[in-house]
Amino acid sequence: MIKSMTGYGSAKGTVEGLEISVELKSVNNRYLDTSVRLPRSFLFAEEMIKSRVQSHISRGKVDVFVSVDSSQAGDMCVKVNEALLKGYLDAIGHIAEEYRLPMDLTALSVSRFPDVLTVEKQDLDAEAISDGMSRIVEQALEDFDAMRLREGEKLRDDVLGRLETISALVKTVEEKAPETVEDYRRRLEQKMAEVLGTAGIDENRILSEAAIFADHIAVDEETVRLLSHMSQLTGMINGNSPTGRKIDFLIQEFNREANTIGSKCQNSQIAHVVVDLKSEIEKIREQIQNIE
């Protein structure tokens, strides 16, 4: 099933006490362009995220937003500066002995001395966080792919519907082309009759001129190739691999055949049909710009 290049997905989870939220969104782009935004202290996970995105997406401009809430992580710890505290106690003991003062210290009072207690943030376990974040990114990508598949199904149905319309238009061209030759033969016969009279008409000359004209305006090869391209396109959009770029090239062939038919046609009815044909091809071209 084809996928749209536009989509959105999200997932949340807890890793090492950190609340992690991942959001992805994408828009059309000729190639894969991935942008990852995450807190500076978690930049070590950027390449992992890009790798996970690349395993799911072949083209499109993808923005990944990662937010981390560490308020519940408990990753702060209080440490005692033992050497500094001992220095304080030695100095206070000296003062008490020298000036005969009471040594009325408590744990609470000494903890208030400058720099005795320090608050430090524990080192992050980069590997564990990266592994956990990878799982959350994978969940967001699955949600993202589900939306792209739904959009892809709509694109598929629209393109198939337009291919049915094109098939009907091609059939009309094939039916009208012989009538154009017959009309030309009748007009040629009429003009020759007006100029030469009935007795002077050379039937072989008329048949020869009509044959040359028929060869000049014949569109059999173009319609056959166009129908072949349609069959190929149907197979592509019913497949499972990314085909957007290939379809883009194939639509150029659609346009080439339609333009050739338009340049050869000598019939106003066929000319109108070709206009409709090119209009449907252009609508398909616009739609396939959204296909991965």
Secondary structure, 3 states (H helix, E strand, C coil): CCCECCEEEEEEEEECCEEEEEEEEEECCCCEEEEEECCHHHHHHHHHHHHHHHHHCCCEEEEEEEEEECCCCCCEEEEECHHHHHHHHHHHHHHHHHCCCCCCCCHHHHHCCCCCEEEEECCCCHHHHHHHHHHHHHHHHHHHHHHHHHHHHHHHHHHHHHHHHHHHHHHHHHHHHHHHHHHHHHHHHHHHHHHHCHHHCCHHHHHHHHHHHHHHHCCHHHHHHHHHHHHHHHHHHCCCCCCHHHHHHHHHHHHHHHHHHHHHCCCHHHHHHHHHHHHHHHHHHHHHCCEC
